[in-house]
Amino acid sequence: CGSRRQALCARRWLVWQRASPHQRCRRPR
């Protein structure tokens, strides 16, 4: 994630986390 789109990254990360809560340890690139 880059500080350029911190808001977008955080939003996508939240959605991704919600999609796979069982894989919270693994985070997308």
PyMOL Python script that loads the backbone (N, CA, C, O; Angstrom):
from pymol import cmd

cmd.read_pdbstr("""\
ATOM      1  N   CYS A   1       0.830  -1.210   0.000  1.00  0.00           N
ATOM      2  CA  CYS A   1       0.000   0.000   0.000  1.00  0.00           C
ATOM      3  C   CYS A   1       0.861   1.254   0.000  1.00  0.00           C
ATOM      4  O   CYS A   1       1.901   1.279   0.659  1.00  0.00           O
ATOM      5  N   GLY A   2       0.470   2.261  -0.697  1.00  0.00           N
ATOM      6  CA  GLY A   2       1.266   3.516  -0.708  1.00  0.00           C
ATOM      7  C   GLY A   2       0.535   4.642   0.007  1.00  0.00           C
ATOM      8  O   GLY A   2      -0.694   4.644   0.076  1.00  0.00           O
ATOM      9  N   SER A   3       1.265   5.571   0.524  1.00  0.00           N
ATOM     10  CA  SER A   3       0.603   6.674   1.259  1.00  0.00           C
ATOM     11  C   SER A   3      -0.210   7.522   0.262  1.00  0.00           C
ATOM     12  O   SER A   3      -1.082   8.290   0.671  1.00  0.00           O
ATOM     13  N   ARG A   4       0.070   7.387  -1.014  1.00  0.00           N
ATOM     14  CA  ARG A   4      -0.667   8.164  -2.074  1.00  0.00           C
ATOM     15  C   ARG A   4      -2.140   7.835  -1.975  1.00  0.00           C
ATOM     16  O   ARG A   4      -2.961   8.752  -1.950  1.00  0.00           O
ATOM     17  N   ARG A   5      -2.506   6.591  -1.920  1.00  0.00           N
ATOM     18  CA  ARG A   5      -3.967   6.252  -1.855  1.00  0.00           C
ATOM     19  C   ARG A   5      -4.229   5.552  -0.526  1.00  0.00           C
ATOM     20  O   ARG A   5      -4.773   4.448  -0.501  1.00  0.00           O
ATOM     21  N   GLN A   6      -3.857   6.168   0.537  1.00  0.00           N
ATOM     22  CA  GLN A   6      -4.070   5.515   1.861  1.00  0.00           C
ATOM     23  C   GLN A   6      -5.556   5.249   2.075  1.00  0.00           C
ATOM     24  O   GLN A   6      -5.936   4.184   2.561  1.00  0.00           O
ATOM     25  N   ALA A   7      -6.381   6.203   1.717  1.00  0.00           N
ATOM     26  CA  ALA A   7      -7.839   6.032   1.923  1.00  0.00           C
ATOM     27  C   ALA A   7      -8.336   4.856   1.083  1.00  0.00           C
ATOM     28  O   ALA A   7      -9.063   3.992   1.574  1.00  0.00           O
ATOM     29  N   LEU A   8      -7.942   4.836  -0.167  1.00  0.00           N
ATOM     30  CA  LEU A   8      -8.425   3.740  -1.046  1.00  0.00           C
ATOM     31  C   LEU A   8      -7.887   2.405  -0.552  1.00  0.00           C
ATOM     32  O   LEU A   8      -8.605   1.406  -0.504  1.00  0.00           O
ATOM     33  N   CYS A   9      -6.632   2.409  -0.192  1.00  0.00           N
ATOM     34  CA  CYS A   9      -6.009   1.139   0.288  1.00  0.00           C
ATOM     35  C   CYS A   9      -6.724   0.658   1.540  1.00  0.00           C
ATOM     36  O   CYS A   9      -7.059  -0.521   1.656  1.00  0.00           O
ATOM     37  N   ALA A  10      -6.952   1.549   2.456  1.00  0.00           N
ATOM     38  CA  ALA A  10      -7.610   1.146   3.719  1.00  0.00           C
ATOM     39  C   ALA A  10      -8.996   0.597   3.401  1.00  0.00           C
ATOM     40  O   ALA A  10      -9.420  -0.408   3.972  1.00  0.00           O
ATOM     41  N   ARG A  11      -9.684   1.251   2.504  1.00  0.00           N
ATOM     42  CA  ARG A  11     -11.063   0.783   2.165  1.00  0.00           C
ATOM     43  C   ARG A  11     -10.983  -0.607   1.552  1.00  0.00           C
ATOM     44  O   ARG A  11     -11.751  -1.490   1.934  1.00  0.00           O
ATOM     45  N   ARG A  12     -10.099  -0.813   0.639  1.00  0.00           N
ATOM     46  CA  ARG A  12     -10.004  -2.134  -0.039  1.00  0.00           C
ATOM     47  C   ARG A  12      -9.550  -3.167   0.993  1.00  0.00           C
ATOM     48  O   ARG A  12     -10.028  -4.301   0.996  1.00  0.00           O
ATOM     49  N   TRP A  13      -8.639  -2.776   1.852  1.00  0.00           N
ATOM     50  CA  TRP A  13      -8.143  -3.734   2.873  1.00  0.00           C
ATOM     51  C   TRP A  13      -9.294  -4.155   3.771  1.00  0.00           C
ATOM     52  O   TRP A  13      -9.427  -5.326   4.127  1.00  0.00           O
ATOM     53  N   LEU A  14     -10.139  -3.168   4.138  1.00  0.00           N
ATOM     54  CA  LEU A  14     -11.294  -3.487   5.030  1.00  0.00           C
ATOM     55  C   LEU A  14     -12.217  -4.463   4.312  1.00  0.00           C
ATOM     56  O   LEU A  14     -12.649  -5.463   4.885  1.00  0.00           O
ATOM     57  N   VAL A  15     -12.507  -4.167   3.071  1.00  0.00           N
ATOM     58  CA  VAL A  15     -13.419  -5.058   2.298  1.00  0.00           C
ATOM     59  C   VAL A  15     -12.799  -6.442   2.170  1.00  0.00           C
ATOM     60  O   VAL A  15     -13.473  -7.458   2.343  1.00  0.00           O
ATOM     61  N   TRP A  16     -11.519  -6.467   1.868  1.00  0.00           N
ATOM     62  CA  TRP A  16     -10.847  -7.781   1.698  1.00  0.00           C
ATOM     63  C   TRP A  16     -10.874  -8.549   3.022  1.00  0.00           C
ATOM     64  O   TRP A  16     -11.098  -9.759   3.067  1.00  0.00           O
ATOM     65  N   GLN A  17     -10.638  -7.795   4.092  1.00  0.00           N
ATOM     66  CA  GLN A  17     -10.640  -8.465   5.418  1.00  0.00           C
ATOM     67  C   GLN A  17     -12.025  -9.027   5.688  1.00  0.00           C
ATOM     68  O   GLN A  17     -12.163 -10.143   6.188  1.00  0.00           O
ATOM     69  N   ARG A  18     -13.047  -8.254   5.356  1.00  0.00           N
ATOM     70  CA  ARG A  18     -14.437  -8.716   5.611  1.00  0.00           C
ATOM     71  C   ARG A  18     -14.713  -9.946   4.744  1.00  0.00           C
ATOM     72  O   ARG A  18     -15.423 -10.859   5.165  1.00  0.00           O
ATOM     73  N   ALA A  19     -14.164  -9.967   3.559  1.00  0.00           N
ATOM     74  CA  ALA A  19     -14.407 -11.122   2.660  1.00  0.00           C
ATOM     75  C   ALA A  19     -13.757 -12.370   3.254  1.00  0.00           C
ATOM     76  O   ALA A  19     -14.353 -13.446   3.202  1.00  0.00           O
ATOM     77  N   SER A  20     -12.566 -12.257   3.811  1.00  0.00           N
ATOM     78  CA  SER A  20     -11.953 -13.467   4.420  1.00  0.00           C
ATOM     79  C   SER A  20     -11.465 -13.167   5.824  1.00  0.00           C
ATOM     80  O   SER A  20     -10.271 -12.943   6.025  1.00  0.00           O
ATOM     81  N   PRO A  21     -12.335 -13.157   6.771  1.00  0.00           N
ATOM     82  CA  PRO A  21     -11.958 -12.919   8.163  1.00  0.00           C
ATOM     83  C   PRO A  21     -11.111 -14.063   8.708  1.00  0.00           C
ATOM     84  O   PRO A  21     -10.305 -13.869   9.617  1.00  0.00           O
ATOM     85  N   HIS A  22     -11.299 -15.251   8.149  1.00  0.00           N
ATOM     86  CA  HIS A  22     -10.516 -16.395   8.646  1.00  0.00           C
ATOM     87  C   HIS A  22      -9.062 -16.255   8.171  1.00  0.00           C
ATOM     88  O   HIS A  22      -8.171 -16.892   8.732  1.00  0.00           O
ATOM     89  N   GLN A  23      -8.815 -15.437   7.154  1.00  0.00           N
ATOM     90  CA  GLN A  23      -7.402 -15.270   6.698  1.00  0.00           C
ATOM     91  C   GLN A  23      -6.934 -13.868   7.039  1.00  0.00           C
ATOM     92  O   GLN A  23      -6.345 -13.189   6.198  1.00  0.00           O
ATOM     93  N   ARG A  24      -7.187 -13.429   8.258  1.00  0.00           N
ATOM     94  CA  ARG A  24      -6.787 -12.051   8.653  1.00  0.00           C
ATOM     95  C   ARG A  24      -5.262 -11.942   8.668  1.00  0.00           C
ATOM     96  O   ARG A  24      -4.714 -10.868   8.421  1.00  0.00           O
ATOM     97  N   CYS A  25      -4.580 -13.045   8.956  1.00  0.00           N
ATOM     98  CA  CYS A  25      -3.099 -12.976   9.017  1.00  0.00           C
ATOM     99  C   CYS A  25      -2.548 -12.587   7.648  1.00  0.00           C
ATOM    100  O   CYS A  25      -1.591 -11.820   7.546  1.00  0.00           O
ATOM    101  N   ARG A  26      -3.153 -13.117   6.621  1.00  0.00           N
ATOM    102  CA  ARG A  26      -2.634 -12.857   5.257  1.00  0.00           C
ATOM    103  C   ARG A  26      -3.168 -11.531   4.749  1.00  0.00           C
ATOM    104  O   ARG A  26      -4.384 -11.335   4.767  1.00  0.00           O
ATOM    105  N   ARG A  27      -2.360 -10.643   4.312  1.00  0.00           N
ATOM    106  CA  ARG A  27      -2.910  -9.365   3.792  1.00  0.00           C
ATOM    107  C   ARG A  27      -2.503  -9.184   2.335  1.00  0.00           C
ATOM    108  O   ARG A  27      -1.395  -9.571   1.963  1.00  0.00           O
ATOM    109  N   PRO A  28      -3.337  -8.624   1.525  1.00  0.00           N
ATOM    110  CA  PRO A  28      -3.069  -8.448   0.083  1.00  0.00           C
ATOM    111  C   PRO A  28      -1.905  -7.477  -0.160  1.00  0.00           C
ATOM    112  O   PRO A  28      -1.551  -6.687   0.715  1.00  0.00           O
ATOM    113  N   ARG A  29      -1.338  -7.546  -1.317  1.00  0.00           N
ATOM    114  CA  ARG A  29      -0.172  -6.705  -1.618  1.00  0.00           C
ATOM    115  C   ARG A  29      -0.588  -5.277  -1.746  1.00  0.00           C
ATOM    116  O   ARG A  29       0.250  -4.411  -1.998  1.00  0.00           O
TER     117      ARG A  29
END
""", "prot")
cmd.dss("prot")
cmd.show_as("cartoon", "prot")
cmd.util.cbc("prot")
cmd.orient("prot")
